[in-house]
Amino acid sequence: MTSYTIANINLTKEYLRECYSLAKSYNELVNWHDLDIIFEIALMNMDYFPGIKIQGQQNPQIYIDRWVKGYSYAVNNLPSKRTANPKGSCTDPAIKAIVQGTQGLSDEEAKLGETIHNLFMSAENIQGNLLEEYIATKVRPYGLIWCAGNVLRAIDFCNTEGTFLLQVKNKSNTENSSSSNIRVGTTIIKWYRLGTQTRKGLKYPAYKWDNLISLINQFKTEGQSLPQCIMSESDYQAFLKSKSTANRTLITSL
């Protein structure tokens, strides 16, 4: 199975619109309005279309159908509603032996610590998606659309005019060089939620919500008469607690 994109294929916008219209008839979505806008933004610059792994025959119609299906699945199965999958590999027993030796833990204490560690790792793996879901609940009235399902390459949110492209990261250090290189030569803006500040030699969280709010208010295309968009760390964590309480299968210790 190889990654396939239509970015480098000479296709007319009219033909791709026909493929898109047909793909919508094969997929279920309550409201196609936002994806219609995202599709037109992608047509403005074909490089916005992401690579999609397709097995067997590769053609534009199959690509667009998979593209639509990815978005449809994402919005119909929100991150907060999903069930965590167990780890793909076993836990290394040697790690537990090191912790036991350095901390003087019993077998029971070490096992409990291992379970808790797995829960924390499971939570860390899904937080990025939950962060996007939270932001999406706040910004749509201002003309910002969630590009769920990886429908735009390296873009998590865009405004309805395609003049604002945003990539969301949870922490300042949660991307490698190959990931950051995707933005080179583009107008994509990166925002991260959590930075670090040092006070008297100690490290403390530095939240960047004010930066995001400033961007939303600067590039909003709707809601001009609405109050300023408001997001905060306390509100975000309240969102997380509410969603995790309602869905105990969000994370797993296995």
C-alpha positions in Angstrom: 0.0 0.0 0.0 1.5 3.3 -1.1 0.8 6.9 -0.3 -1.0 8.6 -3.2 -1.8 12.3 -3.8 -3.5 14.2 -6.6 -1.2 17.3 -6.1 1.1 16.5 -9.0 -1.5 15.2 -11.4 -2.8 17.5 -14.1 -6.5 17.5 -13.3 -9.2 20.1 -13.9 -11.1 21.6 -11.0 -14.3 20.7 -12.7 -13.4 17.1 -12.9 -12.4 17.0 -9.2 -15.6 18.7 -8.2 -17.4 15.9 -10.1 -15.4 13.3 -8.1 -16.2 15.1 -4.9 -19.9 15.3 -5.6 -20.0 11.5 -6.3 -18.0 10.7 -3.2 -20.5 12.6 -1.0 -23.3 10.4 -2.4 -21.4 7.3 -1.1 -20.7 8.7 2.4 -22.8 9.9 5.3 -22.6 13.3 6.9 -25.3 15.4 8.5 -23.9 18.7 7.1 -21.5 19.0 4.2 -21.1 22.7 4.5 -17.7 22.8 6.2 -16.1 20.1 4.0 -17.4 21.9 0.9 -15.4 25.0 2.0 -12.3 22.9 2.8 -12.5 21.2 -0.6 -12.6 24.6 -2.4 -9.6 25.8 -0.3 -7.7 22.6 -1.3 -8.5 23.4 -4.9 -6.8 26.8 -4.5 -3.5 25.0 -3.9 -3.4 21.3 -4.8 -0.4 20.8 -2.4 -2.9 21.1 0.4 -4.3 17.7 -0.5 -2.6 15.1 1.8 -1.0 11.8 0.8 -3.5 8.9 1.3 -2.5 5.2 1.4 -4.5 3.4 -1.2 -4.2 -0.3 -2.0 -4.6 -1.5 -5.5 -5.8 0.7 -8.3 -5.0 4.4 -7.7 -7.1 7.1 -9.4 -8.6 10.5 -8.5 -12.1 9.1 -7.8 -10.8 6.6 -5.3 -8.6 9.2 -3.8 -11.4 11.8 -3.3 -13.7 9.1 -2.0 -11.1 8.1 0.6 -10.5 11.8 1.4 -14.2 12.4 2.0 -14.5 9.2 4.0 -11.7 10.3 6.3 -13.4 13.5 7.2 -16.8 11.8 7.5 -15.4 9.3 9.9 -13.5 11.9 12.0 -16.6 14.1 12.6 -18.9 11.2 13.2 -16.5 9.6 15.6 -15.1 12.5 17.7 -11.9 11.8 19.7 -13.8 12.1 23.0 -16.2 9.3 21.9 -13.5 6.8 20.9 -12.2 3.7 22.7 -8.5 3.3 23.4 -6.6 0.6 21.7 -4.1 -1.5 23.7 -0.4 -0.9 23.1 1.1 -2.6 20.0 4.0 -4.0 22.0 4.6 -5.5 25.5 6.0 -3.5 28.4 9.7 -4.2 28.9 10.1 -6.0 32.3 13.6 -4.6 32.6 12.2 -1.1 33.1 10.2 -2.3 36.1 13.4 -3.9 37.5 15.3 -0.6 37.3 12.5 1.3 39.0 12.2 -1.3 41.7 15.9 -1.3 42.4 16.3 2.5 42.6 13.1 3.2 44.5 12.9 0.1 46.7 9.4 -0.9 45.6 7.7 -4.1 46.2 6.4 -6.2 43.3 2.8 -4.9 44.0 4.0 -1.3 44.1 6.0 -1.6 40.9 3.1 -3.2 39.1 0.8 -0.4 40.2 3.3 2.1 39.0 3.6 0.4 35.7 -0.2 0.4 35.3 -0.4 4.1 36.1 2.5 4.9 33.7 0.6 3.1 30.9 -2.5 5.2 31.7 -0.5 8.4 31.5 1.1 7.3 28.2 -2.3 6.4 26.8 -3.7 9.8 27.8 -0.7 11.6 26.2 -1.3 9.7 23.0 -4.8 11.1 22.6 -4.5 14.5 24.0 -3.6 16.1 20.7 -6.9 15.0 19.1 -8.9 16.1 22.2 -7.1 19.5 22.0 -8.3 20.0 18.5 -11.9 18.9 19.4 -11.9 21.5 22.2 -10.7 24.3 20.0 -13.3 23.3 17.4 -16.1 23.8 19.9 -14.9 27.4 20.4 -13.9 28.8 17.0 -16.5 27.8 14.5 -18.8 30.8 15.2 -15.8 33.0 14.1 -15.4 31.3 10.7 -12.7 28.9 11.7 -13.2 25.3 10.5 -11.7 22.1 11.9 -9.9 20.2 9.2 -10.7 16.9 10.9 -9.5 13.6 9.4 -6.3 15.1 7.9 -8.1 16.6 4.9 -5.5 19.4 4.5 -1.8 18.6 4.7 -0.3 19.8 7.9 -3.3 22.0 8.5 -5.7 21.5 11.5 -7.8 24.6 11.1 -8.5 27.1 8.4 -10.8 30.1 8.0 -13.7 30.1 5.5 -11.7 32.2 3.1 -8.5 30.0 3.2 -6.5 33.0 4.2 -5.6 31.5 7.6 -4.1 28.1 7.9 -3.3 26.8 11.4 -1.3 23.8 12.7 -2.0 22.9 16.3 0.6 21.3 18.6 0.2 20.4 22.2 3.7 21.3 23.3 6.5 23.4 22.0 8.7 20.3 21.5 6.2 17.8 20.1 7.4 17.8 16.5 10.5 16.7 14.7 12.4 18.4 11.9 10.6 16.5 9.1 7.3 17.6 10.5 8.3 21.3 10.8 9.8 21.2 7.3 6.3 20.7 5.9 5.5 24.4 6.7 8.6 25.7 4.9 7.5 27.8 1.9 3.8 27.9 3.1 1.7 30.4 5.0 0.8 27.8 7.7 1.0 29.2 11.2 2.0 26.9 14.1 0.5 27.3 17.5 1.3 25.2 20.6 -0.6 25.1 23.8 2.2 24.5 26.4 5.5 26.1 26.7 7.9 26.2 29.7 9.0 29.1 31.8 11.8 29.1 34.4 11.5 30.9 37.7 14.3 30.6 40.3 15.7 27.5 38.5 12.3 25.7 38.5 10.3 24.8 35.4 6.6 25.9 35.2 3.9 25.6 32.5 3.5 28.6 30.2 0.2 28.4 28.4 -0.3 30.0 25.1 -4.0 30.5 24.9 -3.8 34.2 24.5 -1.7 33.8 21.4 -4.4 31.5 19.9 -7.2 33.9 20.8 -5.3 36.8 19.2 -4.9 34.7 16.0 -8.6 33.8 15.9 -9.7 37.4 16.4 -7.3 38.6 13.8 -8.3 36.1 11.1 -12.0 35.5 11.8 -14.3 35.7 8.8 -17.6 35.3 10.7 -19.1 36.4 14.0 -17.9 40.0 13.7 -20.6 41.1 16.1 -19.9 38.3 18.6 -17.8 38.9 21.8 -14.1 38.0 21.6 -13.4 34.3 21.3 -12.4 33.0 24.7 -10.3 29.9 25.6 -8.3 29.1 28.7 -6.4 26.3 30.3 -9.0 26.0 33.1 -11.8 25.7 30.6 -9.8 23.2 28.5 -9.1 21.0 31.5 -12.8 21.2 32.5 -13.6 19.9 29.0 -11.1 17.1 29.4 -12.5 16.0 32.7 -16.1 16.1 31.4 -15.3 14.0 28.4 -13.1 11.5 30.2 -15.7 11.1 33.0 -18.4 10.4 30.4 -16.1 7.9 28.5 -14.0 5.8 30.8 -12.6 3.8 27.8 -10.7 6.9 26.4 -7.5 5.4 27.8 -6.2 2.0 28.7 -3.6 0.5 31.0 -3.0 -2.5 28.7 
